[in-house]
Amino acid sequence: MDLYNIIGFVGTALYVIGYALLQTKKIENGITYILFNLFGAVFVLISLVKYWNAPSFAIQSIWIVISLVGIYNHLKGKEKAHTTRED
């Protein structure tokens, strides 16, 4: 097994661990879960450098965009809550 396979398996593990933690209520559907998904997608995407697969590239890219939107919304929500408290 080479480095690209290992990186891909780490990404897969991040997806599975994040989802398992969410389903067992060890984490909430918040920034931690979003980061598990973001880094899972990034790692799988890195593995595609050597083991190209167009459908996997598409879903990982979409997953990264969705995760970045989630992080933006999370930070925006925190900023709004902080601003509201100051009023």
Rosetta silent file (secondary structure, phi, psi, omega in degrees, C-alpha in Angstrom):
SEQUENCE: MDLYNIIGFVGTALYVIGYALLQTKKIENGITYILFNLFGAVFVLISLVKYWNAPSFAIQSIWIVISLVGIYNHLKGKEKAHTTRED
SCORE:     score description
SCORE:     0.000 S_00000001
   1 L     0.000  131.066 -178.956    0.000    0.000    0.000 S_00000001
   2 L   -97.367  178.213 -175.599    1.422    3.373   -0.992 S_00000001
   3 H   -60.231  -39.150 -178.501    1.071    6.834    0.527 S_00000001
   4 H   -65.391  -38.623  175.249   -1.873    7.823   -1.698 S_00000001
   5 H   -65.197  -42.182  179.388   -3.871    4.777   -0.597 S_00000001
   6 H   -61.638  -45.801  178.489   -3.084    5.512    3.041 S_00000001
   7 H   -60.554  -42.858  177.850   -4.210    9.133    2.631 S_00000001
   8 H   -62.103  -41.225  178.004   -7.411    7.951    0.938 S_00000001
   9 H   -68.230  -34.805  175.502   -8.135    5.500    3.744 S_00000001
  10 H   -62.961  -43.181  176.627   -7.535    8.233    6.335 S_00000001
  11 H   -60.281  -44.326  177.692  -10.095   10.363    4.503 S_00000001
  12 H   -61.748  -42.121  178.371  -12.557    7.496    4.461 S_00000001
  13 H   -62.201  -39.488  178.527  -11.963    6.937    8.179 S_00000001
  14 H   -62.228  -43.114  175.465  -12.662   10.610    8.871 S_00000001
  15 H   -57.188  -50.885 -174.615  -16.008   10.356    7.094 S_00000001
  16 H   -67.477  -44.458  179.974  -16.986    7.214    8.994 S_00000001
  17 H   -63.355  -45.351  178.460  -15.734    8.388   12.397 S_00000001
  18 H   -58.748  -45.729 -179.295  -17.461   11.749   12.029 S_00000001
  19 H   -66.813  -41.302  178.143  -20.745   10.122   11.053 S_00000001
  20 H   -62.899  -42.830  178.318  -20.509    7.537   13.842 S_00000001
  21 H   -63.464  -38.796  177.856  -19.820   10.259   16.413 S_00000001
  22 H   -64.347  -46.907 -176.519  -22.787   12.245   15.125 S_00000001
  23 H   -69.530  -27.378  178.398  -25.147    9.250   15.221 S_00000001
  24 L   -93.699    8.856  176.887  -24.055    8.237   18.727 S_00000001
  25 L    61.063   28.436  174.718  -24.506   11.845   19.870 S_00000001
  26 L   -81.280  -25.319  173.529  -20.832   12.210   20.819 S_00000001
  27 L  -134.215  160.785  175.674  -20.728   15.346   18.658 S_00000001
  28 L   -96.918  168.085  176.395  -23.385   17.714   17.365 S_00000001
  29 L   -78.142   76.209 -177.377  -24.066   18.667   13.786 S_00000001
  30 L  -139.619 -149.898 -172.779  -21.726   21.638   14.045 S_00000001
  31 H   -61.474  -37.561 -179.655  -18.205   22.719   13.269 S_00000001
  32 H   -62.785  -46.843  179.487  -16.578   19.454   14.424 S_00000001
  33 H   -63.846  -40.652  178.346  -18.759   17.360   12.131 S_00000001
  34 H   -60.972  -42.180 -179.374  -18.186   19.797    9.264 S_00000001
  35 H   -67.376  -37.158  174.225  -14.416   19.540    9.741 S_00000001
  36 H   -56.868  -46.054 -179.010  -14.540   15.724    9.732 S_00000001
  37 H   -68.185  -41.916  179.895  -16.328   15.929    6.368 S_00000001
  38 H   -61.348  -51.269 -177.641  -14.061   18.632    4.969 S_00000001
  39 H   -71.364  -30.974  173.623  -10.827   16.826    5.816 S_00000001
  40 H   -59.521  -47.266 -179.743  -12.279   13.467    4.777 S_00000001
  41 H   -65.488  -41.840  179.937  -13.036   14.912    1.347 S_00000001
  42 H   -62.024  -44.316 -178.647   -9.655   16.634    1.062 S_00000001
  43 H   -65.772  -42.435  177.877   -7.777   13.431    1.908 S_00000001
  44 H   -64.206  -40.208  178.322   -9.789   11.331   -0.547 S_00000001
  45 H   -60.942  -40.659  176.734   -9.250   14.030   -3.179 S_00000001
  46 H   -60.429  -40.227 -179.625   -5.484   13.864   -2.585 S_00000001
  47 H   -63.669  -23.491 -179.218   -5.585   10.103   -3.130 S_00000001
  48 L   -74.648  -11.114  175.854   -7.138   10.740   -6.538 S_00000001
  49 L   -57.872  -40.650 -179.586   -3.902   12.361   -7.729 S_00000001
  50 L   -96.015  -37.061 -175.731   -2.576    8.855   -8.292 S_00000001
  51 L  -112.808   74.281 -174.162   -5.802    6.838   -8.521 S_00000001
  52 L   -62.015  136.344  176.569   -7.986    9.009  -10.740 S_00000001
  53 L  -152.812  107.995 -173.579  -11.723    8.463  -10.626 S_00000001
  54 H   -59.227  -45.681  178.924  -13.930   11.198  -12.115 S_00000001
  55 H   -62.581  -38.594  177.744  -17.119   10.454  -10.103 S_00000001
  56 H   -66.022  -40.488  176.298  -15.136   10.387   -6.871 S_00000001
  57 H   -58.443  -43.467 -178.756  -13.444   13.664   -7.827 S_00000001
  58 H   -62.726  -49.528 -176.681  -16.867   15.209   -8.438 S_00000001
  59 H   -68.476  -37.476  178.592  -18.386   14.144   -5.115 S_00000001
  60 H   -66.068  -41.388  178.840  -15.286   15.068   -3.096 S_00000001
  61 H   -63.106  -44.109  177.755  -15.159   18.504   -4.723 S_00000001
  62 H   -62.984  -42.135  179.916  -18.845   19.068   -4.023 S_00000001
  63 H   -61.429  -38.570  178.133  -18.368   17.858   -0.444 S_00000001
  64 H   -64.912  -45.653  179.571  -15.543   20.373    0.052 S_00000001
  65 H   -61.542  -46.078  179.003  -17.688   23.244   -1.256 S_00000001
  66 H   -61.049  -41.643  179.184  -20.614   22.232    0.973 S_00000001
  67 H   -64.176  -41.456  178.631  -18.288   21.980    3.971 S_00000001
  68 H   -65.154  -38.280  174.617  -16.822   25.415    3.291 S_00000001
  69 H   -62.692  -42.435  177.991  -20.338   26.862    3.061 S_00000001
  70 H   -61.406  -41.889  177.644  -21.134   25.166    6.376 S_00000001
  71 H   -64.740  -44.231  177.669  -18.050   26.677    8.017 S_00000001
  72 H   -57.896  -48.494 -179.423  -18.954   30.109    6.627 S_00000001
  73 H   -63.550  -38.110  178.143  -22.519   29.810    7.946 S_00000001
  74 H   -62.846  -48.065 -179.921  -21.255   28.594   11.310 S_00000001
  75 H   -66.961  -38.031  177.717  -18.876   31.537   11.656 S_00000001
  76 H   -63.645  -41.092  178.101  -21.503   33.960   10.378 S_00000001
  77 H   -64.658  -40.197  177.587  -23.973   32.656   12.957 S_00000001
  78 H   -65.659  -40.502  179.383  -21.437   33.101   15.764 S_00000001
  79 H   -64.360  -41.849  179.879  -20.675   36.640   14.586 S_00000001
  80 H   -64.805  -42.250  178.787  -24.387   37.471   14.478 S_00000001
  81 H   -64.417  -38.939  178.942  -24.929   36.043   17.968 S_00000001
  82 H   -66.203  -42.909  179.179  -21.964   38.047   19.266 S_00000001
  83 H   -65.205  -40.626 -179.348  -23.265   41.265   17.656 S_00000001
  84 H   -63.629  -38.449 -179.613  -26.769   40.679   19.028 S_00000001
  85 H   -66.706  -29.320 -178.281  -25.440   40.304   22.582 S_00000001
  86 H   -77.367  -21.081 -178.033  -23.659   43.654   22.346 S_00000001
  87 L   -70.362    0.000    0.000  -26.845   45.557   21.409 S_00000001
